[in-house]
């Protein structure tokens, strides 16, 4: 949480050192705690990812494991307004997370694992800001939900 504090000169020095050491960061973008600036990390080439820390537990009743919702929280917490910035929030919750974890075969490329959520939107930023219904959810190439309903045939690996 110290990387979200108001002493910008001190934070900048810490982020410069983190970048030089090639250290990655993670955030949950909590509403009540300071967080590192995603934009400041991106400017320095620091890999920063986001995840859900508590899914309806004593820490917070607001988690639901949806990374599109987490991207919305990252965007709100970082005061992202422009579409490109909102897309950074999604990157923080998707491709940057894979980068931090060293995952191979991640992304929208042929031969990748095929973990994805399909939503009906005009732009990437709308997938986060409009909170559209999830039309199709695919995990490991297997359809696990359609229109918000879990597939009866889905089996965990």
Secondary structure, 3 states (H helix, E strand, C coil): CHHHCCCHHHHHHHHHHHHHCCCCEEECCCCCCCCCCHHHHHHHCCCEEECCCCCCCCCCCCCCCCHHHHHHHHHHHCCCCCHHHHHHHHHHHCHHHHHHHCCCCCCCCCCCCCCEEECCCCCHHHHHHCCCCCCEEEECCEEEEECCEECCCCCCC
